[in-house]
Amino acid sequence: MKVYVGDPAAARAYVEADRGRADDYYLAEGTGFARRFTATDARVTELVPLTGDGYETWVAGRDPDTDQPRGQLRDDDRAVRFVEVVVNGPKTWSLAAALHPDIAAAYEAAQDRAAEQIIGWLAEHATTRVGPRGGQVQVPLQVLEAATVRHYTSRANDPHWHLHLQLLSRVFAAGKWRGLHTVGIRDSLGAINGIGHAAMACDPELNAAFAAHGYTKDATGEIQELADYAGPFSARNAQIARNVDRYEREWTATHPGERPGPALRRAWDARAWADGRPDKVVAQPGVTLDERWRGQLSGLGYRGPSGPVDLAPTPVGALDREELVQRALARLAADRSAWNAPDVRGEVERLIAAAGVVVQAAVRIELAEDVAARAMDRCLPLLDRDGVPEHIRAWTSRPVLAVEAELAARLATRVTERPAGVPDTDQTPLVDVAAGAARLDPGQAAAVVALAGRRRLVVIEGAAGAGKTTTLAATRSLLAEQGRRLVVVTPTLKAAKVVAAEVGAVAGSAARLAFEYGWRWNDDGAWARLGIGDLCPTTGGVYAGPGRGRGSARGPPRRGRGRDAGSGHRPGPADGRRRVPGAPRPAR
């Protein structure tokens, strides 16, 4: 998700710059720069397409037909213009679209339907804020506007069918135009991603087009017959893009102040396809982009399926809705301790898609809404008050609370333990924090004293903005003076990188720590632990213990639903691994 701020004219350049050089092959004149939609009460209506100038006016928060401002507009360079998500499927779908025009048409139509479903859901669930500063309340929208811009290639000129779905920051609510609550949109990304994925994965027209050409999908949605070619294809196109970039740098160096024209760029393009691969298909004048892609796949050894396959989707009636509820809650709990209703909806949509359901949108939406409602009925509130906005992650489950209670009990027991040889009357010794006292408040200084003391376990809590990073930096300096070192374990990989940069300590994620000690887990929250000498299915190596050899110290691989490595993603199924009876789950 991207929140776009800045000059409206730059928004057009932003969208244009995001396409590949070869995208111009597809962008026919006269079709409009962007499709425009309006949504009221979940009913989505398409309006007249936007020209380039109309698009800039729309982004600026003005009516593209009348040029009238929509409410009180900001004109500074930090004004939010729109929130954008990209609607697309797995890489293999774009390869199939490049090979078959009918799949391309079906894929584009499925993307359009997915975008409209996302817009409709947001029209019901997005909000704006009304009231004075400090006393604002969130209210539902009466009108939400959106635009889509289609691209067909990546910047490396790979086939990459995708839609830029942009939600206008100006919304109509409580009788006037106001600003969209972007935090609520950000926290609804789970539902946005889940609805978009399931809308295409379950689309009857798209699945029928795949089956007609002999293509089958795995549980993740990838086309199995093309999966082995996605990586090599992208690598080849990345090489082509690097070639063109090199030609442009060399030309610019000898032609200062000039800009290359389209004829020169076409010549560079043809040369780049031949450069480094003289034994493969070389682009020739008049050869279409589709033909280039097909030739390239043929050069990689691809041969299409021999004939169509039967489309055998899972009937909706065959799904156990209560099992879907349990799996959705287990997957949510394996990822975080608290969630919101959009997280639940997104998880349910992904499970429906993975089950192989192929139905009309209305049927899938009814199924998803029913299962999500059942799941929410099983959740427990974390905030005991009315009027909690839907996007706030204020829900959890009994298993999560049980883990929290168990952890609290263990901490309470361990906090009374003392190192051998230390008398019960011993107190944490005073330490000199004068070096950092100028930037530490009394609470932070006390925390540094406790962390650098002799206790085996100290529990310190600090809210956001309390200065935890400053406290840790002072602790690291103090420990270094004592010949000791600080090692930090964080909930996410992103937080670990921040700690390493700002504190200067060795840092890693909790998921990596659990991984190094042999723990493996799957998407449904099932845990198992490897023993020394066991084969690690995740890395393919022999597990030798923490920090030793393949399968131990390298940390969880990058996979899962868009998570950072080591940041709560699951390395894969635990099938065939040694399960430890009664072993506790690591803290989330």
N, C-alpha and C positions, 0 to 999 in steps of 0.2 A: 504494500500500500504506500502511496506517495501523496503527501499533502502539498499541493503546489501553491507557492506564494510568489509574488512579484509582478512584473509588468505583463499585462494581458497580451501585448504583441509578442512577447517572448514565449508565451504558451504555444502559439502556432509554430514557432521555430522549434520548440521542445518536441512537439509531436512529430514534426517533419524530420527532425534529426534522429529520432528513435528508429526510423525505418532503415533497411539496408539500401545500398546503392541500387540494387536490382528491383526494389519495390516500385519504381516508376514504370516498370513493365506492366504492372497490374492496375495502376491508378488511372483509370480512364477519365477523360475530361467530361464535364457536364453532369456528373453524378453527385456533386456536392462534396464539400470538405469533410463534413461530419453529419451523422444522423442524430436527430434531436428528439428527446422523449420528455413527456410530462406524466406524472403519476399522482393520482388522487384516490385515497381509500383503496390502495393496492391495484387500482385500474390503471394500466399503462397505455398511453396513447402516443403514437408517433406523429411528430409535427413535420413541417417542411424542412428539408435538409439545410444545413448551414453552409454558406460559402465561407471562404477564408476570412473575409472582412466581417461577416456576420458572426463567425466563431469568435473572433477577437472581442466583438461587442458583447457577446453572451458571456465570455469569460470575465469581462470587466464588471459584470453584475448589472448590465443594462439590457433592456428588452431589445432583441435583435431586429424586431419589426418596427418599433417606434423610437428606439434609442432612449427611452425613458429610464431613469435610474430605479433600481429595485430597492427602495429603502435608503437608509443613510449609508453611503459607501465610503470605505477607506481608500485613499489614493497613495499611500506610502508603499515602500518596497517590501513590507512584511504583511501585506493584506493577503489573506487566504482566498484563493480563487476557486479551487476545486479539490476534491479528493479523488484519487484515481486507483483503480485496481485493473489488472490485466486478466482478461478471460481467454484461456487457452487450455489445451490438453497436452498429453504426453508428446514427446518429440516424434514418436513413431507415427502419430496421427498426421502430422505435417508431412512426413515422408510419403505416407499413403496418398495424401491430397496432391502431392507433387506428381505422383505416378498416375493418378486416375482423376480426370475432370469431374466425374459424378461424385466421387468421394469428397473432392474439394467443395462442390456445391452443397452437399449434405453437411459437411463440417461447418461451413460458413453459416448455414441456416441454424444449425444446432447452437453455435456461439451466439447468434442473435437471440434465440429463444432463452438461452441461459442468462444473457445480459438483462432481458426483460423480466425474468423471474427475480433476479437480484434487485433490480430497481423496484419491483412491486413489493418485495419483502421489506426493503428499506423504507419505502413510503409508509408502511405500517409501523415500523419499529424505530426509525430515526427520530430525533427530537431537536428542538431549539430551546434556548433559555429566555425566560421572561422575568422581568422584575429588576429592582435596583441592585447594584453591586453589593454582594454580601447577603442578599436576600432573594437570589434568583431561584426559580423553579423550572423544571423541564416540562415542556408541553409537546404533544404530538404535532406532526406536520399536516397541513392541509394540501400543500402542493410541493412536490419535489421534482426538479428538472435534472436531466442527465443527457450526455452525448456519448456516442461511440465513434471511434476512428479505427478503421481496419488496416492492419499491416499483414504482409505475406512473407516477409523475410526477416532474418536477424541482421544485425550489422555486419556479420561475416558472410551474408548472402546465403545462409542456410534457409531451406524452406521452414517457415515459422509462422503459421497462420495464427493471428491473435488480434483481440480487440482491446483497445484502450477504452475502458469504461470510466467516464468522468462524471462525478456527482457535483453539481453546481453548489457553491457555498451559500448562495442566496436562496432561501426557502420561504414559503408563505405559511404563516401560523398566527393564530390569535389575531386575525384581522389585518396583518401587515407583513411586509417582507422583512426578514430577519436573517441572522447568520446561523448556518448549520452548526450543530454541536459536533465538532470533528472528533473529540475524544470518544464520544459514544460510537461513532462510526469505526474508529480504530479498534475499540474493544469488541466490536461485532464482526471482526474479520473471520472468526471461526465459522460463523453462519454464512458469510459471503463466500468463502472458499468452498465450504461444503455444498451449498446450493449450486454454485457454478459447476463444480466437478460432477455432482450427481445428475444435474440437468443434461449434461452432454453424455456422460457414461451410460445413462439409462434411455437416451433418445432413440426411439424406434427407427426413424429415418436414417440416422447415422449408422446405427448397428446393422441395419439391413444392407447399407452400402458396403460396409466392411465384409459382411458375410458373402455378398455377391461376388467378391473378388477373392474369396478363400482365406480371409484374415480372421484370426481368433485372438481374443484378449485374455491376459492373465488377470489375477485378482487386483492388481494395481492399475489396470486399464491399458497397459502397454500392449501393442500388437506384437505377438510372439514371433511372427515371421519376419519382422523388421527390426527386432530389438538388437540383434548383433551388428546392425549396420549404422545405428544412430551415432555411436561414438566415432568410428572411422570417418563417417560423412562429415561430422562437425569439425574434426581435426583437419580434413582436407580443405574445407571452406575457410577455416581460420588461417591456413597457410596462404590461400588465395588472397584473403584480406590483407595479410601482412605484406604480400608482394605488391599489391596496389598502393599501400601506404608508403612502401619504400620508393616506388616509382615517383609518387607525388612529392616526397621529400627531396629526392634528387632533382626533379624538375623545378621545384620552387627555389632551390638553392641557386640554380642557374638563370632563373627568371624572376628576380625580386620585384615585388609589387604587382605581379600579374596573377591571374586566376585561370586554371585550366578549363577549357571549354568541353562541351559534351562529346565532341568527336574524339578528342584526346583521351577522355575518360573511357570511352568505348574501346579504344585501342589498348589502353592499359588493362582493361578487363579481360580482353581476349588473350593478351600476353600473359597475364597472371594465371589464367587457367592452364596454360601450357608450361609455365615456368616450374621446373622441378618434377614434372610428371610427363616427360616426352613420350612414354610408352602407353599413355592412357588417352582417353577421348579429349580432343582439343576443340575449344570453342571456335566456331567458324562464323563469319558474317552471315546474318539471316537466320541463324539457329536460335530458336526461342529458349527462354530460361527453363521451361519445363523439359525441353529436350536435353538441355545441358544436365539437369538433375538426373534424368533417367539414364543418360549416358554414364554419369559418374557412379550411380548405383550399380549399373552393369559392370563397370570397371572394377568395382569392389567385390564382384562375384555374386551379386544378388540375382536370383531367378525367382519369379513370382510363383505363387501357388498354382497347382494344376487346374483347379476348378473351384466353384463355389462350395460353401459349407452350409449346413443347416443352422439356422439361428434357433438355439434352444435356451431361451432365457428362463430364469427362475420365476415361477408364478408367485405373485404377491401373497396368495393364500397359503403358500408353503412356508412362509417366513414365520418363525415363532417370535411374536412381538415382545413377549416378556424376556426372552433370551437377548433380543436386541437391546432392551433397556439395561439389562445386567452388563452386557459387554460395553455399552456406551459409558456407563458410570465407572466401570473398571478402567477403561482407557483414559477417561478424564482424571481419575484418581492417580493413575500411574504417571500422569504428566504434571499435575499441580494439586494443591490442597484445596483450592477454592475456584469456583467457576461461575459463569453467568448463563442465562438462558440461550444466548447466541452460541456459546461454546457447545451446549447440549445439542442444539439443532444441527450444528456443523458435524459433530461426531456421528449423529444418527444418519445424516445424509451420506457420509462416507461409508458407513456400514451397509446401507442399502445399495450403494453403487458396487461395493465389493462383493455383494451377494449375487450379482449377475442379473438383477432385475432390469427388464426392458419394458417400459410402459409409457403411456401418455403422461404429460406433465401433471395434469390434475390428479391422477391416481397416485403418482409418486408423492406429490405434495401432501395429499390426505394421509398417506402412510407415514410420512416423516413427521407431520404435525401431531399425529396420534401417538407415535412412539416417543417423541420429544415431550409431550404433555405427561405421559406416564412416567418418564424419567424424572421430570421436575417434581412430580408428586412424591417420588422416593427421596428427594433431596431435603436437606435440613438447612434452615436459614442461619447465617452467621450474624446478622444484624436484626435485633429485636425491635423494629420500628416499622411503621407504614411509610409508603411513598419512596422506597428505595428504587432508584432508576434501574431499568432492566440491564443496562450495560455494566453495572457494578458487579464485580465477582464476589457475590455475597452468599453463595450456596456451596454446600459440601455434602458429604455422605457419612453414614455411621462408621464404615471401615476407616475413613480418614481420621475421624475423631478418635477412634480406638487407637490408631497408631500414635496420634498426638498424646493421648493419655499415657500410653506405654512409654513413650520417650520422656515425658515429664517425670514419671515414676522412676525411670532409670537414672535420670539426671539428679533427682532428689536423693537417690541412694548413693550415687557416686560422689556427690558434692561433700559428703561427710567423710569420705575416705582420705587418708593422708599417706604421704610417702613413708616408707620404712625409716625408723630412726627419728622421726619428727614428733615431739611430744604433743599431746592434745591441746596444751595451752599455747602452742605456737601461733602467732599471728603472721599474716603476710608482712614481710619486712618492708620498711619504708625504702624507697629508691629515689634517686635524684632525678627529677624531671625538669630541672631548671632550664636545660637547653631548649626545651620546647614550650616552656611555661608562657612565653609571650603570646603564643597563639592557641593555648589550651584553656578552656574554661574549667572551673572546679570539677565538674562532672567528668570531663574528658581526662583531666589529670588523675582523678581517682581511678578511672578505668585503666589508664596506663600503668599505675602502681599495681593494680590487681593482676593485669595480664603479665607483667614482668616479675611477679612474685613466685612463691614456691608451691602454691596450690596445684594439685593435679587437675582440677576442674574448676573453672570460673565461668559463670553464665552472666553475660552482660547484654542487655537489650538497648537498642537505639532506634528511634523512629527516623523516617526519612528527613534528612537535613540536620540531624543531630551531630554530625561531624565524625562519623565512623571512620572515614578514610583518613582524616587528619589524625585521629586517635591511633589508628594502626601504623601510620607513618612514624609517629613519635615512639610507639612501642618497638618498631623495628630498629630505630636508631639506638634506643636504650639497650635492647637485647644484644645488638652488635657490640656495644661497649663492654658487655659482660661476656663476650665470646659465644653468644648464643644466636640462633637465627629464628626468623618468623616464617612459617609456612601457612598460607591461607587457602582454605577450601570454600568456594562460593557456590550458590545455587545454579549459576549459568556460566557458560564459557565467556559470554560478553562481560560479565562482572569480573571474572578472573583476569581478563585482559586489562580492565580498568585498574584493578588492584596492582597488577604487575607494573603498569606504567606509572601510576601515581604514588604507590607505596614503596615500590622497589623490592617487594618480597616475592618469593617463589609462590605461584598461585596456580590453582587448577580447579576444575569443577567437581562437584560432588559425584556426578555421574562417572567421571573419569576415575575418581578414587575408588568407587565401588567396582568399576570395570577392572582396575588393576588388581583388586583383591579377589578376582575370579567370578564376580557376580555377572550374570547375564539375564536379560529380561525381554519380554516380547510386548507387542502392542496392546495385549489384553491384560497387562499387569502381572503376568506369571513370572516368577523368579526362580532361578536355579544357580548353583554355584559349582564351578569347575574345581577339580582337585589337581594337585601337582602331577604333571604328566598327562593330563587329559588333553584330547584334541579340541581346540577352540574352533567351532564352526564359523564364528564371526570373522576371524582373521586367517584361518587355515593353518595356524601354527600350533605348537605344543605349549600348553600353559605351564610356565615354570615358576609362577609366583609373582608377587608385586615387583615391578621394575626389572624383570628378568626375561629376556627373550621375546620372541614373537608371541602375540596373543596376550601380553600382560601389560607392558608399559606404553603401548602406543595409543591407548585410550580408545573410546568408542569411535567407530567410523562414522563418516557423515552420511546419514540416511534418515528416513522418516519424513514427516510431513513438514518440511521446511524449517526444522529446528536447527540451532547451532550445534556443532559437534560437542558432545558432552553436556548438553543443556537440556536434559530430560528426554532426549530422543531414545528410542529403543533399538539396540543393535540387531534384533532379529529374533526369530522363534527359538524357543528353548527345547524343541523336540530333540530327543536323544541325549540330552545333557543330564548330568547327575543332579537330582533335586535333593536338597538338604532338608530333611523333615524338621519342621518346627523352627527353621531359621527365620529370624526377623527380617523384614524388609527395611532397607536403608531409609533414612529420613528423607522426606521430600522438602 
